[in-house]
Amino acid sequence: MNFASAHKLNSVGETCRQLDAPVRTLRLLFLLLMLAAPAPLAHAHGELDRQIAEVTERIRRSPKDATLHLQRAELHRQHGDPDAAFADVAQVRKLDPKLADADFTEGRVLLDAGRLAEARSAFDRFLAARPDHPIALWHRAQCLIQLDQRPLADADLKRCLEVVPEPTPDLFLARAANLERLGRSAEALTVVDAGRKRLGDLAVLQLAAVDLLARAGKPVEAVGRLDPLILATPRNAGLWLRKGRLLAAGGDVASARQSLQAAQSALEQLGPTTRQTVANRNLAAQIESDLRDLEAPPGEAKRPEQAPR
């Protein structure tokens, strides 16, 4: 899952102030961090340079304002300058040792630098004071996953989903993926279904359920989850191809062949230009390959292990 640069907000000063704001404002910050697309690097750095200069001037006028140093630390983090960020965090601790947000910012800098154990400790300190801060819970979970402490990561991801008012599908998918890696596929499917109940039948969640069941060796159940999507978008050749592969994995060769033929028909209904895109040419080649595999003698077919995305 990717977090966007906080320069998408009006200012980093606003970002830091929002860390202590009510839940409504925190929700806005969380969604922006989760969903905003990164700006081009040159533009992002140019804007960050401008903001760093602006905050530096404010620090010159108010050198004992810890929040200004915290704002600049976050800007330096986004700029990819951890040493400058750490220097500002150290200054924050001198000016206001009780400012918990220093631990949050330091944790993010350490996480970016790959110093996972130290980052986890920083988030531990921050969350001891603010246990329901969803962004900190998310970041600590990322530390724990990379430290191969997945059960603890699941606890953070679970709590994150409980406290954020408007979670994104990515949060449900992240927790499900972590549970699957722990060998808890049934729980992972429950999490995806909870996402569907909370957010609606989004295709990304429906397909995640299909893939979980397929990887768990339950192709028939996976087909049952896939059929409503096909019914809603019957000209989606990729979905028909998925269904064909699932049916083939379940041993229903005749139905698999019908699904693959339906995939071919869906492609043929596209306009000539659309049909000739690289993606659709590749899709057509996969369908043809799968059809050939179905005709091959037993033991010779080589089916792809993953469904098309």
C-alpha positions as CSV (number, residue, x, y, z in Angstrom):
1,M,0.0,0.0,0.0
2,N,1.6,3.7,-1.0
3,F,1.3,6.8,1.1
4,A,1.4,10.1,-0.8
5,S,3.5,13.1,0.1
6,A,1.7,15.4,2.5
7,H,2.5,18.4,0.3
8,K,-0.9,17.6,-1.3
9,L,-2.3,19.4,1.8
10,N,-2.3,23.2,1.8
11,S,0.8,23.2,4.0
12,V,2.8,20.8,6.2
13,G,2.0,23.2,9.1
14,E,-1.6,22.2,8.6
15,T,-0.6,18.5,8.6
16,C,1.1,18.8,11.9
17,R,-1.7,20.7,13.5
18,Q,-4.1,18.0,12.3
19,L,-2.3,15.4,14.3
20,D,-3.9,16.9,17.4
21,A,-7.3,17.7,15.7
22,P,-10.6,16.0,16.2
23,V,-11.4,12.7,14.5
24,R,-13.1,14.3,11.6
25,T,-10.0,16.2,10.6
26,L,-7.8,13.2,11.3
27,R,-10.0,11.1,9.0
28,L,-9.4,13.7,6.2
29,L,-5.6,13.6,6.8
30,F,-5.6,9.8,6.8
31,L,-7.6,9.5,3.5
32,L,-5.4,12.0,1.9
33,L,-2.3,10.2,2.9
34,M,-3.7,6.9,1.7
35,L,-5.3,8.0,-1.6
36,A,-3.6,11.1,-3.0
37,A,-1.4,10.4,-6.0
38,P,2.2,11.5,-5.8
39,A,3.2,14.6,-7.7
40,P,6.1,14.4,-10.2
41,L,9.4,14.4,-8.3
42,A,10.7,17.7,-9.7
43,H,7.5,19.6,-8.9
44,A,7.3,17.9,-5.4
45,H,10.9,18.9,-4.5
46,G,10.4,22.4,-5.8
47,E,7.3,22.8,-3.6
48,L,9.0,21.3,-0.6
49,D,12.0,23.6,-1.1
50,R,9.6,26.5,-1.0
51,Q,7.9,25.3,2.1
52,I,11.1,24.5,3.9
53,A,12.3,28.1,3.2
54,E,9.0,29.5,4.4
55,V,9.1,27.5,7.7
56,T,12.8,28.3,8.2
57,E,12.0,32.0,8.0
58,R,9.2,31.5,10.6
59,I,11.7,29.6,12.8
60,R,14.1,32.5,12.5
61,R,11.4,34.8,13.9
62,S,10.2,32.3,16.5
63,P,13.1,30.0,17.3
64,K,11.6,28.5,20.4
65,D,8.4,27.4,18.7
66,A,8.7,23.5,18.8
67,T,5.8,23.0,16.4
68,L,7.6,24.9,13.7
69,H,10.6,22.6,14.0
70,L,8.3,19.7,13.9
71,Q,6.7,21.0,10.7
72,R,10.2,21.4,9.1
73,A,11.2,17.9,10.3
74,E,8.2,16.5,8.3
75,L,9.2,18.6,5.3
76,H,12.7,17.3,5.4
77,R,11.4,13.7,5.7
78,Q,9.3,14.2,2.6
79,H,12.3,15.8,0.9
80,G,14.4,12.7,1.6
81,D,16.8,14.4,4.0
82,P,16.7,12.3,7.2
83,D,19.6,14.0,8.9
84,A,17.9,17.3,8.7
85,A,14.7,15.8,9.9
86,F,16.4,14.2,12.9
87,A,18.1,17.5,13.7
88,D,14.7,19.2,13.9
89,V,13.2,16.4,16.0
90,A,16.1,16.7,18.4
91,Q,15.4,20.4,18.6
92,V,11.7,19.7,19.3
93,R,12.7,17.5,22.2
94,K,14.8,20.3,23.7
95,L,12.1,22.9,23.4
96,D,9.1,20.7,24.3
97,P,10.0,17.3,25.7
98,K,6.3,16.4,26.2
99,L,5.3,16.9,22.6
100,A,4.3,13.4,21.6
101,D,4.1,14.2,17.9
102,A,7.9,14.2,17.9
103,D,7.8,10.5,18.3
104,F,5.3,10.2,15.4
105,T,7.5,12.2,13.0
106,E,10.7,10.4,14.2
107,G,9.1,7.1,13.6
108,R,8.2,8.0,10.0
109,V,11.7,9.2,9.3
110,L,13.2,6.0,10.8
111,L,10.8,3.8,8.9
112,D,11.7,5.6,5.6
113,A,15.4,5.0,6.5
114,G,14.8,1.3,7.0
115,R,15.7,1.5,10.7
116,L,12.7,-0.7,11.6
117,A,13.3,-1.6,15.2
118,E,14.0,2.1,16.1
119,A,10.9,3.1,14.2
120,R,8.8,0.6,16.0
121,S,10.0,2.0,19.3
122,A,9.2,5.5,18.3
123,F,5.6,4.5,17.3
124,D,5.4,2.5,20.6
125,R,6.0,5.7,22.5
126,F,3.6,7.7,20.5
127,L,0.8,5.1,20.6
128,A,1.3,4.7,24.4
129,A,0.0,8.3,24.6
130,R,-2.5,8.1,21.7
131,P,-3.4,4.4,21.2
132,D,-6.1,5.0,18.7
133,H,-4.2,7.1,16.2
134,P,-4.9,5.2,12.9
135,I,-1.9,6.5,10.9
136,A,0.5,5.5,13.6
137,L,-1.1,2.1,13.9
138,W,-0.7,1.7,10.2
139,H,3.0,2.6,10.2
140,R,3.8,0.4,13.2
141,A,2.1,-2.5,11.4
142,Q,4.4,-1.9,8.4
143,C,7.4,-2.0,10.8
144,L,6.1,-5.2,12.4
145,I,5.4,-6.9,9.0
146,Q,9.0,-6.1,7.9
147,L,10.3,-7.4,11.2
148,D,8.4,-10.6,10.6
149,Q,6.2,-10.0,13.6
150,R,2.9,-10.5,11.7
151,P,0.6,-11.5,14.6
152,L,1.4,-8.1,16.3
153,A,1.0,-6.4,12.9
154,D,-2.5,-7.9,12.7
155,A,-3.5,-6.5,16.0
156,D,-2.5,-3.0,14.8
157,L,-4.3,-3.4,11.5
158,K,-7.4,-4.7,13.2
159,R,-7.4,-1.7,15.6
160,C,-6.7,0.7,12.7
161,L,-9.8,-0.6,10.9
162,E,-11.8,-0.2,14.1
163,V,-10.9,3.4,14.8
164,V,-10.7,5.0,11.3
165,P,-14.2,6.2,10.4
166,E,-13.9,5.8,6.6
167,P,-11.4,3.1,5.8
168,T,-10.2,2.5,2.2
169,P,-10.3,-0.9,0.6
170,D,-6.5,-1.1,0.9
171,L,-6.8,-1.3,4.6
172,F,-9.0,-4.4,4.5
173,L,-6.8,-5.9,1.8
174,A,-3.6,-5.2,3.8
175,R,-5.0,-7.0,6.8
176,A,-6.3,-9.9,4.7
177,A,-2.9,-10.3,3.0
178,N,-1.1,-10.4,6.4
179,L,-3.5,-13.0,7.7
180,E,-3.0,-15.1,4.6
181,R,0.7,-15.0,5.1
182,L,0.1,-16.3,8.6
183,G,-1.8,-19.3,7.2
184,R,-5.2,-17.9,8.3
185,S,-6.9,-17.8,5.0
186,A,-10.4,-18.3,6.5
187,E,-9.9,-15.2,8.7
188,A,-8.5,-13.3,5.7
189,L,-11.7,-14.0,3.7
190,T,-13.8,-12.8,6.7
191,V,-11.9,-9.5,6.7
192,V,-12.5,-9.0,3.0
193,D,-16.2,-9.8,3.5
194,A,-16.3,-7.3,6.3
195,G,-14.9,-4.7,3.9
196,R,-17.6,-5.5,1.4
197,K,-20.2,-5.1,4.1
198,R,-18.8,-1.8,5.2
199,L,-17.9,-0.3,1.8
200,G,-20.2,-2.1,-0.6
201,D,-19.5,-4.7,-3.2
202,L,-16.5,-3.1,-4.7
203,A,-14.9,-5.1,-7.5
204,V,-11.4,-5.0,-5.9
205,L,-12.8,-6.7,-2.7
206,Q,-14.9,-9.2,-4.7
207,L,-11.8,-10.2,-6.7
208,A,-9.7,-10.4,-3.6
209,A,-12.2,-12.9,-2.2
210,V,-12.0,-14.9,-5.5
211,D,-8.3,-15.0,-5.3
212,L,-8.2,-16.0,-1.6
213,L,-10.5,-18.9,-2.3
214,A,-8.5,-19.9,-5.4
215,R,-5.2,-19.9,-3.5
216,A,-6.9,-21.9,-0.7
217,G,-7.7,-24.6,-3.2
218,K,-11.5,-23.9,-3.3
219,P,-12.1,-23.2,-7.1
220,V,-15.8,-24.0,-6.9
221,E,-16.4,-21.4,-4.2
222,A,-14.2,-19.0,-6.1
223,V,-16.4,-19.3,-9.2
224,G,-19.4,-18.6,-7.0
225,R,-17.9,-15.3,-5.9
226,L,-16.9,-14.5,-9.5
227,D,-20.2,-15.1,-11.2
228,P,-21.9,-11.9,-9.8
229,L,-19.1,-9.8,-11.3
230,I,-19.4,-11.5,-14.7
231,L,-23.2,-10.9,-14.5
232,A,-22.6,-7.2,-13.9
233,T,-19.9,-6.9,-16.6
234,P,-20.6,-9.8,-19.1
235,R,-18.2,-8.3,-21.7
236,N,-15.2,-8.4,-19.4
237,A,-13.0,-11.0,-21.1
238,G,-10.5,-11.0,-18.2
239,L,-13.3,-12.2,-15.8
240,W,-14.3,-15.0,-18.2
241,L,-10.7,-16.1,-18.4
242,R,-10.5,-16.2,-14.6
243,K,-13.6,-18.3,-14.5
244,G,-12.2,-20.7,-17.1
245,R,-9.1,-21.2,-15.2
246,L,-11.0,-21.8,-11.9
247,L,-13.3,-24.3,-13.6
248,A,-10.3,-26.1,-15.2
249,A,-8.6,-26.2,-11.7
250,G,-11.8,-27.8,-10.4
251,G,-11.8,-30.4,-13.2
252,D,-14.8,-29.1,-15.1
253,V,-13.1,-29.0,-18.5
254,A,-16.3,-28.6,-20.6
255,S,-17.4,-25.6,-18.6
256,A,-13.9,-24.2,-18.6
257,R,-13.9,-24.4,-22.4
258,Q,-17.2,-22.5,-22.5
259,S,-15.9,-19.8,-20.3
260,L,-12.7,-19.3,-22.4
261,Q,-14.8,-19.2,-25.5
262,A,-17.0,-16.5,-23.9
263,A,-13.8,-14.6,-23.2
264,Q,-12.8,-14.8,-26.8
265,S,-16.3,-13.6,-27.8
266,A,-16.1,-10.6,-25.4
267,L,-12.8,-9.6,-27.0
268,E,-14.3,-9.9,-30.5
269,Q,-17.1,-7.5,-29.5
270,L,-14.6,-4.7,-28.8
271,G,-13.8,-2.1,-31.5
272,P,-10.8,-2.8,-33.7
273,T,-8.6,-0.2,-32.0
274,T,-9.4,-1.3,-28.5
275,R,-9.0,-5.0,-29.5
276,Q,-5.4,-4.2,-30.7
277,T,-4.1,-2.6,-27.5
278,V,-1.1,-4.4,-26.0
279,A,-3.2,-5.5,-23.0
280,N,-6.0,-7.0,-25.1
281,R,-3.5,-8.7,-27.4
282,N,-1.8,-10.3,-24.4
283,L,-5.2,-11.3,-23.1
284,A,-6.2,-12.9,-26.4
285,A,-2.9,-14.9,-26.3
286,Q,-3.6,-16.1,-22.8
287,I,-7.1,-17.3,-23.7
288,E,-5.7,-19.2,-26.8
289,S,-3.0,-20.7,-24.7
290,D,-5.5,-21.9,-22.1
291,L,-7.8,-23.4,-24.8
292,R,-4.8,-25.3,-26.2
293,D,-4.0,-26.6,-22.7
294,L,-7.5,-27.9,-22.3
295,E,-7.1,-29.9,-25.5
296,A,-3.7,-31.3,-24.4
297,P,-3.5,-34.9,-23.2
298,P,-3.7,-35.3,-19.4
299,G,-0.5,-34.3,-17.6
300,E,0.8,-32.1,-20.4
301,A,-1.3,-28.9,-19.8
302,K,0.5,-26.1,-18.2
303,R,-2.0,-23.7,-16.8
304,P,-0.9,-20.3,-15.4
305,E,-1.1,-20.3,-11.6
306,Q,-2.4,-16.8,-11.3
307,A,-5.6,-15.3,-12.9
308,P,-5.2,-12.2,-15.0
309,R,-5.4,-8.8,-13.2
